[in-house]
Amino acid sequence: MEPAKPRKWTEEETQLLIELAQRKERVPAMAREIGRHIASVRRRARELGLPLPPGRGERPL
């Protein structure tokens, strides 16, 4: 069985991610609202250069 291919981000999902990041929402809340995995949200935010709040046990950069 082959691994699932990653779903492409839609323009609507990307805009929602930007809005949530600007509101300083936590990553798990963003992931729930967008319907994506936490790692996917972190990856996309990094690609877009969006600042994310540190999670539990993480140090701010």
Buried (B, 14 or more C-beta within 10 A) or exposed (E): EEEEEEEEBEEEBBEBBBEBBEEEBBBEEBBEBBEBEBEBBBBBBEEEEBEBEEEEEEEEE
